[in-house]
Amino acid sequence: MKLWVNGGLHDADAARVSVLDHGLTVGDGVFETLKAVDGRPFAMEPHLDRLTRSARGLGLPDPDLDEVRRACAAVLEANPMPLGRLRVTYTGGLSPLGSDRGDAGPTLVVALGETSRRPDSTAVITVPWTRNERSALAGLKTTSYAENVVALAKAHERGASEALFANTVGQLCEGTGSNVFVVLDGQLHTPPLASGCLAGITRALTVEWTGAQETELPMDVLERADEIFLTSTLRDVQAVHRVDGRELPGAPGPVTAKAMRIFAERAAQM
Ligand SMILES: Cc1ncc(COP(=O)(O)O)c(C=O)c1O
């Protein structure tokens, strides 16, 4: 496996960043996960736009997107695989101990891992911890993801693959690494960005292609929605067949199945 660190390709075993990198010591970094099918990254430009937005949100210098594109191409070419998780990480770089960032300049890492296609449906849980829609980090894809680590581990403990959060005012927000859609009276809804959720690339494409509405939704909508699905880079559109103790027999239901079909068709044309 070869990956890109600060300007060049290296064997994964030999690739090095400082142990005092601010990404490691305090989670001062941003990232993107892209899907690569047969070596072709999906929706590269929206991911690069979001990387820049996240970096600006942390006060990091804008990433050199030409270098990121070159790094992605080099890593994909060096590691051929049918379905890959391409991970771009951009951090505050070598810094003093503590929360002040140093001036050594940012760290860029691009790595690739092989993955397999997700099942068409999955189980989710809700967790009591909240997304803070007023956080300085709201809407940014930062490497400060330990809350997601804890919630996802809880989901796995309970036989589910994702955990859904409410925000601080009890509205449905998002999963640890996915956005959420619900069907009410035949109509598709997803929480607005003001809920504090990440502006998912898959979410945006799904809204555009299905006409889903952005609606503030109370958390208990999960107890009565006719259908529920998740969206993310590696899930695409994935039906939910159980939420906590509630079964949704027959998932994917008709609206979800249609969204899955439209997404697959339109994505294949990109
Ligand atoms: C917190 C969070 N919400 C939503 C998503 C879905 O975003 P995307 O569709 O761009 O993968 C992600 C990405 O994995 C995420 O980390």
The ligand as an ORCA input file, in Angstrom:
! r2SCAN-3c Opt
* xyz 0 1
  C     -21.059     13.556     10.447
  C     -21.328     13.195      9.027
  N     -22.558     13.425      8.513
  C     -22.853     13.098      7.241
  C     -21.924     12.509      6.406
  C     -22.289     12.142      4.996
  O     -21.619     12.965      4.066
  P     -21.215     12.488      2.613
  O     -22.481     12.140      1.892
  O     -20.542     13.676      2.023
  O     -20.327     11.302      2.763
  C     -20.632     12.289      6.886
  C     -19.597     11.732      6.005
  O     -19.142     10.655      6.111
  C     -20.327     12.637      8.228
  O     -19.097     12.423      8.728
*
